[in-house]
């Protein structure tokens, strides 16, 4: 069984109880190495809705977003929106209803850590999991 064949059913099984939840979320964050700058959150609030693009000003390295999502929702955080594509900062994440936190180092933006999202927790566990070699 390949890694991809294994991972998809596990992720779907873990996420199923959350998929039906609709509700508000709060995302509080910190960005080390950046202040007095804008950060953007892009997500789809519901399946048939237009994408939501929200913005927050980073003050004292802190920012906050709130909104409503329909269960597990793919999202990304973005900084340096007007920079050339290769210089923009992105972080992919999965939002769920409830309170979440994200810790980001500006210089390693895409390695930021989101907590409080059970869907993201499952993804993070799978990223760290290394299949054993059958040759050992």
HELIX and SHEET records of a PDB file:
HELIX    1   1 UNK A    3  UNK A   19  1                                  17    
HELIX    2   2 UNK A   85  UNK A   87  5                                   3    
HELIX    3   3 UNK A  106  UNK A  111  5                                   6    
HELIX    4   4 UNK A  118  UNK A  128  1                                  11    
SHEET    1   A 4 UNK A  62  UNK A  70  0                                        
SHEET    2   A 4 UNK A  22  UNK A  32 -1                                        
SHEET    3   A 4 UNK A  98  UNK A 105  1                                        
SHEET    4   A 4 UNK A 113  UNK A 115 -1                                        
SHEET    1   B 4 UNK A  51  UNK A  58  0                                        
SHEET    2   B 4 UNK A  37  UNK A  44 -1                                        
SHEET    3   B 4 UNK A  73  UNK A  79 -1                                        
SHEET    4   B 4 UNK A  89  UNK A  95 -1                                        
END                                                                             
